């Protein structure tokens, strides 16, 4: 009896120590995840109030915000960092709040467990505990300013400043989780003999997907900072980084994710490195210098076009190294793997080439460029909208191996020497491309009446694909996919009929039927998936594993 009492006493002692350890760990995580607000000397801009001169058209001093007939929002902001952020937040307040709602809603779908989300909150807080120290004072102040307009209902996730700061690393975190198909962009440029009028043309698809709602409220933002150059970006509420943009000197920047190992701690978000290049570089040499000066925790290609240099290069950067891919030709192509001498042969890049959709998409891009003759803006957009595989094969709608994966947050085309930019309208890159002349927009400064600022004479019409039965079928395919995600019942044959050349339609059907324990029919759909063009090795491995498992289960 005495021995038994001693045993349970020791068990309780160990459990007590474990509970104390967990409590101590929780307290530690809470404390280290707290990020202090920046110290700003002049916060008088908080007293400023926007004016609504007509429905949906807001002004504040020289700054303004409106929604264009195209569906794109347009924003002009000037001044020093904190004031710029405050005014940005005040003008776009509804979008700042709505964007966080959409982002949080999508996270809840991706991570349905409340316990896991709570753990994730502290993990991200710990992971990003030094994030503010990796960001320049100017951008900390600007983010702090915009965070003043964030919603109070998410205080449980962290302070307004801490949350908005962390959202600036969302691309990097999504990039580190590439297997979730959050990131898979394509960009390219032509100049001299490759362009019809010899001037540079650069196009890109920003395939960053965190739900349909996240892409609803795109902002074409024009910044006139107190220091540096004027520039434009395509952005969203609460975000001051750059993923696609051009400055008044004809520098363009677009970012393409490359293969990264799992990061162990935060560093400067990719989007803020791109933003700094736009704001402070007038040529490629200065862009390289800025990229080299910043530590990043993921690998990325910055496709930088330069009117002054009359060419484009890819600045390729890992957490440890930097190299520059200069094709020494009159065109450049970039998907999601490195091409420079220094980084193309590293282990992670070779794995990316062999196992992801990047190399296939790159080859398709080259195929289209070589077949298209001298490039134009219209031809660039046609390439960005292309859904076919190599040799024009039908690989299904939404395939990651296609240049147009039908998930793009936005698509954009630049002519740096002319300071012209075309931005896609919904859905994805299928809607009209709206043209802006940066010289004319920045000449406006203040705007006291609501009017269109885009150049309608240069707009590019919507893709005729939108009017086809195929597009209607793709809409039906997405509805089926959502029904499965929501736990609903579907007809697997009807699902596959909406997108019969897309391997993932068969995988969805197979996975759905497997959960329903309809093993024989699930096996049939998995086998059919293996006859299609599959985007990644990981997905193919999943299909093969399921086939092997089901064959073993169905053997009498």
N, C-alpha and C positions, 0 to 999 in steps of 0.2 A: 504493500500500500504506500509506504514511504517513497519507494522508488517511483511509483506512478505519479505521486504529487510533485516530486522533483522534476519529472519529465515535463509535466504540463506547466510548471512554473517556468522552466526554461523556454518552452514554446511561447508562452505569453510574453516573456522578456524579449525574445527575438521579434515577435510581432510588434511589440511596443516600440522597439528600436526602429523597425521598418516604417511604422506610421510616423514616428518623429522625423525620420530621414525624408519621407515623402513630403511632409509639411514643410520642412526646411527647404527642400528643393523647390516647392511651389512658391514659397516666400522669395527665394533667390530669383526664380524666373520672373516673378512679378516686378521685383526691384530692378533687375538688370535690363528688363524690356522697356522700362520707362525712358522716354527721350525728352529732355528739357526743351521748352520753347526757346527760340532764339531771342537774344536781347536786342531790341530795336529802339533806337534813340527817339525817333519821331514817328509816333503812331497816330498823328492827327488825321491821316487819310481815312481812319475808321469812321470819322464823323461825316464823310461825304455820302451823299445819297444819289442814286440814279434817278433819271427822269424818263418817263415813258411818253415820248412825243407823239407817237401813234401806236396802235395796238401791236405789241411785240417788238417795237423799235425803241431801244434804250440808249441814253447818252449819259456820260458823266465827264464833265469838262470836255476835252477833245476826244475822249474815248467813246466808242459806240459798239452796239451789238444788235444784230437783226437776223431774221430768217429769210433766206432768198426764196424766190419762186421755185427754184430747183429742189428745195428741201434741205439744202445745206445751210447751216448757220454760219454767219460771218462776224468776225470780231476784230476790232482795232484797239490796241492798248499801247500806251507810251509811258515813259517816266523811269524812275529808279526802281530798284528791286521790290522792296516791301510795298510801296504804293502801287506798283504795277500789278502785284499779286492781289492786293486788296481790291483794286478796281476790276480786275479780271473776275474775281469771285463775286463782287456785287452785281456786275453786268450779267453774268452767266449763272446766277445763284440757283435757279431751278434745275439747270443741267448738272451742276456740281452735285446737288442732292440726288437727282434722278440717276446719275451715273453710278453713284455709290450703291443706290438701291439695286440697280441691275447687276453690278459686280457681286454684291452680297447674295443676291438671289441665285446667281449662277454657282457661286461657291457652295451654297446650301444644296444645290442639285448634285454637284460633283462630290460633295462630302456630306451625305445625308445624316450621319451620326452627330448628334449634338455634343456628345462626349469627345469625339474625334476633332470636331471643330474647335472646342475649347482647348484641347491639347495643341492643335495647330496654331491657335492664336498665340500661345506662350512660346511655341517653338519658333514661329516667325519673329516674334518680339525678341527672343534670344538671338536668333540668327542675324537679325538686323539691328542688334543693340548698338553697333558702332556706325550705322548707316549715315547718320548726320555728320560724322567726322570725315567721311569720304566725299562730301559734297561741299562745293565752294560756298562761302558766306553769302554771296549774291543769290544763289539758287535756294539756299536755306531760307533766306528772308522772303524770297518770292513765293515759295511754297507755304511759308507761314502766313503770308498775306492772303493767299487764296483759301487757306484752310479756315480763315475767319468766317467763311460763308458755308462751311460744311454742316451737315446735319448733326444735331445733338443726340439723335436717337441711337447712334452707334458708339456712344461714349464707353460702353462696356468692352469695345474692341480696343480702346485706347483713346488718347486725346485727339482732337481734330487734326492737329499738326502731325502727330505720330502716324495716324491712319493715312493721311494724304501723302506723307513722306514715303510710307511703305508701298503705296500704290505705284509709286514711280519705279519700283523694282519689279512690278508685275510681269513685264516683258521678260526680264531676266529669269524670274522664277518659272514662268511658263516655258521659257526656252530650256531651262534645266530639266523640265518635264516634257521634252519633245515627244515622247512616246504617246502623250495624250493628244497629239496633233494640234497643239495650240499655235505652233510657229512653223512656217514653211514657205518663205517668200521667194520671189523671183524678180530680178532687175537686170537691165541691160542698157547700153548706150551706143550710139553711132555718131560719127563726125567725118569731116572731110569727104572723101570719095564715097563713103558708105551712106551719107545723107544726101538727099536730093538737092538741097540748096547749100550743101557743104557745112551748115551750122550743126552744132551738137544737139542731139535729141536723146533724152534719158527717160526710160519708163520703168515703173515698178508696180507689183502687186504686194500689198501688205496683208499677208494671210495670217493674221493673228485673231484667233476665234475664241471668245469666251461667251458665246450665246448671241442670238440675234439682236436682243435689246441693246447690248453693249455698242452695236454699230449704228443704232438708230439716229443718234444725235451728234453727227460729225460736225466739227467746227473748223472752218478755214480761217486760221488766225493770222493776223498781220501785226508784228511787234516792232515798235520803234523805241528800243531801250536807250536809257541815258548814256550807257557806254556800249561801244561796239557798233555793229552794222544792223540795219533794218533787215527783217527776214519774215518769211511766212512758213507756217507748218499746217499739216492736217492733224487735228488733235481732238480732245473730248473734255468734258467738264472736269475741272480740278487738276488737269495735267499740264505741266509746263515743259516737259521734255519734248524731244523731237524724234519721230520715226521716219518722217518724210518731209523735206523742206528745201527752201532755196533762199539765199540772201541777196541783197541789192548789188553785190559784186559778182553775181553769177556763180556762186558756190552752191552746189546741190549736195544733199546728204540723204541716203537711204540706208537702212540697216537690214542685214540678213544674218540670221542665226546660223552658227556652225556647231559641230559636235563638242560638247563640254562634259567633263567629269562632274560628279556631284559636288557642288561647292560646299565649303565648310564654314564660310563666313561672308558677310556682305562686303561690297566695295562700291565704287561709283557706278550707278545704274547706266547701262548702255545709252538710254535715251538722253541722259544729261550730258554725256560725252558728245553725242551728235548735236545737241542743242548748243554746246559751247563752240563747236566747229562752225555752226551757222552764224553764231553771234560774233565770233572773233577772228575767223579766217577769211582771207581774200584770195588765197591760192592753195594749191595742193601741199606745198611745203609747210605752210602754217597749219593746215589741217592735220598733217602727220605729227607735227610738234605737239599739238594739243592732245591728240590721241595717245601719244607716247607718254605724256605727263600724267595720265590718269590710270589708276589701278582698277581693273574690272574683275568680276568673279565668274564671268562666263565668256565663251569664245564668240566672236562676232566679226562679220565683214561690214565695213563702212564703204559703200560705193560712193565716191566723191567725184563729182563733175566740176570742172573749173572753166569758166569763160576765159579767164586770163591765160590759162595753160592750154586751152583748146583741146582738152582730152579729159578722160576719166580714169581713175585707178581704184583698186580695192585695197583699203587699209585693213589688213587682217590682224586681229588681236586676240590673244589668249590671256588668261590670268598671269602668265609668265613671260610671254614673248610678243613681238610685233614684227610684221613684215609687210611689204607693199607689193601687190601684184599689178605691174604695169604691162599690158599686153604688147606695147610697142606696135600697135596696129591702129586701124581707124574704127575699132569697135571693142566693146567689153561685154562680157556676160557674167552673171553671178547668180548662183542659187544658194545652196546651204552647205557647201564644202569649200575649203581653202584651195587656192591655185598658185600661191607664191612658192618660190624655190625653198624658202626656209620652213614653211609650215605645211606644204602639200603632202609631205611624206611622214608626218607624225602619226603615231598609232591611232589616235582618236579620229583623225581625218580619213585615214584609209578605211576604218570601220564605217564611218559615215558614208563614204562613197559606195562601199560594198553592201550596206544593209539598209540604207534609207532611200527615199524617192529622189534625192537631190541629183544624182548623176543622170538618171533617166530624163528628168525635167530639163537639165542642162543640155543634153543631147537634142531634145526636142526643140529647145530654144535656138540652138545652132542650126538645126534643120530649117526652121522657119526663116531665120535671118538670111541664110544662104539662098533660099528659094524666092525671097521677096524683092530682090533688086535693091535699088537705092531707097533708103528709108525716108518716111514722112511721119508726121504725127498720127495720121489716120492708120498707117501700116503698123505703127507702134501699138496703137490701141487694139488693132485686130489681133496682134500677137498676144497681148495681155488678156484678151478674151478667148483665146484658143483653148478648146477642151479636148483635143485629140491627142493620141499617143504618137509614137514614132511611126513614120510613113503613113500618117493620117489614120491610124488604127482607131477604132471605136473602143475606148477603154472604160466607158461608162461615165455618167455625169457625177462629178464630185471626187474623182480619183486624185489622190495626192501627187501622182506622177504627171498630171496635166498642169500646164501653166496656169490655167483658170480652174481652180479647185472648187469654185462656187462657195467660198467661205470668206472672201476678202473683206476686211474692215474698210479698206479703200484702195483705189488704184490711182496712180498719178503719173503725169507726163510733164517733163520740163524742156524748155528751150533756153538754156542759160544765157547765151549771147543776146537774146531778145527779151529776157526777163519775163517770159510767158510761162504759165503753168495751167495744166488741165487737171481737174479733180473729178473723179467719178461720182455719180449719184446712184442711189439704191435702185435695184438690188445689186449688191456687190459691184462688179465692174460692168454690169449689163446696162445700167441706165446711161443717160446722157453724161458726157464729159463737159464740165463747165470751165470756161477759159477766164483767166485773170491776167491782167497786165500789171506787174508790180510797180512799174513807174507811175501809172495812173492812180493806182490804189494809194500809194504812199504820198502822192501829191495832194490827196484829199484832206489829210490831217483830220480836223473835225468835220462831222457831217450832221447837219441840223434838220434834214428831212429824209424820210425813208425812201431809198431808191436802189435799183439794182446796180451793182458795181462790176459785175462780170461783163465780158465782151461777147454778146450773143452772136456776133458775126463769125466768131471763131469756134463756137461750140461744136462738139461732135455728137451726132445722133445716137440714140439708144440702139442696142444690139437687136436686130430683127429676131433673134432667137426667142426673145420675150413673147412673141406672138405665135409661137409654134406649139403644136401638140406635145412635143418633147418637153418643153418647159413646164407645161401643165402636169406632165407625168413626174417631173422632178419635184414639183411642189407636193404631189401626192406621196412620193417617196419620203420626203422629209416629214410629212404628217404621220406616216407609218412609223418612222424612226422615233418620233416624239411619243407616239402611243406606247411603244415598247418601253421607252425610258420612264414613262409615267405608270408603268405596271399594267397597262391595258391589254386587251385581247385583240389579235389581228389575224388575218388570213395570210399565211406565209406565201402562198402562190401569188396572191394579189400584190404583195410587197415586191416580190422579185419581178413581176411583170412591169412595174413602174420604171425599173432601171436594169434591164436584163443583161447588159454587158459589164455591169459594175460588180466586182468581186464582193464588195462589202454588203451588197444587198443579200447575197447568198449567205454570208457570214451572219448577218443579223437574223436571217430566217433560221439558220442552223442553231445559233445560240438560243433563240426564242424557243424552238421546238425541243432542244436538249433540256431546257429547264422544265418544259412540259412533259418530259420523259417520253416523247415521241421519237425514239432513238433511230428507227429505220429511216424515217423521212428526214431527220436532221442530218444523218449520214449522207443522204442523197444531195442535200444542199451544200454541205462541206465539200463533197467531191466535185460538184459543179463549180464552186469557188476556185478550186485549184486549176480549172481550165481557163481562168481569166487572168488579166494583168494585175498582179497584187503589188501594192505600193511598197511595203517594207518587209524585211526578213522576219521581224517579230510577228507580224500578222500572219505570214505564211507558216511560221512555226506553230502558231496557235491552231491554224486550220489542220495542219498535218497531225498535231497531237490529238486533236478531237477525232480525226478519222481513225487513227490507231486505237484510241480508247474505245470508240464505238464498234470497230471491227472485233475487238476482243470481247466486248459485252454481248455482241449479237451472234458470236460463234455458239452453235448449239452444244 
